[in-house]
Amino acid sequence: MSLTDGLSLAERLRSRLDQLDVARDGHKVHVTVSIGVASGEVGPGCNAETLVRDADVALYEAKRSGKNRVVPFLHGQAKQVKQEGRAAR
């Protein structure tokens, strides 16, 4: 699946969930979701673990930038996250 296809699928899921209200303890709770999307050809230097890590980086960017959104992994993000982690120590 291409990154474009993954983003389209994730956006459809996000949009449908955004339309949901779930009953909880007699109250309606609005449902939202943040989704990080990564894509790549599995091979040397790219495996399932790498793709999950990259999607996780994009997920946290989605949360940091306002939640309830779909964000693609961009290759510069991994370097930025490492630098932010060092700065926080």
C-alpha positions as CSV (number, residue, x, y, z in Angstrom):
1,M,0.0,0.0,0.0
2,S,1.4,3.4,-0.9
3,L,1.6,6.3,1.6
4,T,-1.1,8.1,-0.3
5,D,-3.4,5.0,0.0
6,G,-2.6,4.6,3.7
7,L,-3.3,8.3,4.3
8,S,-6.7,8.0,2.5
9,L,-7.7,4.9,4.4
10,A,-6.6,6.5,7.7
11,E,-8.6,9.7,6.9
12,R,-11.7,7.7,6.2
13,L,-11.4,5.9,9.5
14,R,-10.7,9.2,11.3
15,S,-13.7,10.9,9.7
16,R,-16.1,8.0,10.6
17,L,-14.9,7.9,14.2
18,D,-15.3,11.6,14.4
19,Q,-19.0,11.2,13.7
20,L,-19.5,8.8,16.6
21,D,-20.9,9.5,20.0
22,V,-20.6,6.6,22.5
23,A,-22.9,6.2,25.5
24,R,-20.9,6.1,28.7
25,D,-22.4,6.2,32.2
26,G,-25.5,7.9,30.7
27,H,-23.6,10.5,28.9
28,K,-22.6,10.8,25.2
29,V,-18.8,10.8,24.6
30,H,-17.5,12.2,21.4
31,V,-14.9,9.9,19.8
32,T,-11.8,11.2,18.0
33,V,-8.6,9.5,16.9
34,S,-5.0,10.5,16.0
35,I,-3.3,8.3,13.4
36,G,0.3,8.2,12.2
37,V,1.0,6.6,8.9
38,A,4.3,5.2,7.6
39,S,5.0,3.4,4.3
40,G,8.0,1.8,2.7
41,E,9.3,-1.1,0.8
42,V,10.3,-3.9,3.2
43,G,13.9,-4.8,2.6
44,P,17.4,-3.9,3.9
45,G,17.0,-1.1,6.3
46,C,13.2,-1.2,6.4
47,N,11.3,-3.9,8.3
48,A,8.0,-4.1,10.2
49,E,9.7,-2.8,13.3
50,T,11.0,0.3,11.5
51,L,7.5,1.0,9.9
52,V,5.8,0.8,13.3
53,R,8.4,3.1,14.9
54,D,8.0,5.6,12.0
55,A,4.2,5.4,12.3
56,D,4.5,6.0,16.1
57,V,6.6,9.1,15.5
58,A,3.9,10.4,13.1
59,L,1.2,9.6,15.7
60,Y,2.9,11.7,18.3
61,E,3.2,14.5,15.8
62,A,-0.6,14.2,15.2
63,K,-1.3,14.5,18.9
64,R,1.2,17.4,19.3
65,S,-0.3,19.3,16.5
66,G,-3.9,19.3,17.7
67,K,-5.2,15.7,17.9
68,N,-8.0,14.2,15.8
69,R,-5.9,14.2,12.6
70,V,-3.9,12.0,10.3
71,V,-0.2,12.7,9.9
72,P,2.3,11.0,7.5
73,F,5.8,10.0,8.7
74,L,8.4,12.3,7.0
75,H,11.9,11.0,7.1
76,G,13.2,14.2,8.9
77,Q,10.9,13.5,11.8
78,A,13.0,10.6,13.3
79,K,16.1,12.9,13.5
80,Q,14.0,15.7,15.1
81,V,12.5,13.3,17.7
82,K,16.0,12.1,18.7
83,Q,17.2,15.7,19.0
84,E,14.2,16.6,21.2
85,G,14.8,13.6,23.4
86,R,18.4,14.6,23.9
87,A,17.4,18.2,24.7
88,A,14.9,17.0,27.3
89,R,17.5,15.1,29.3
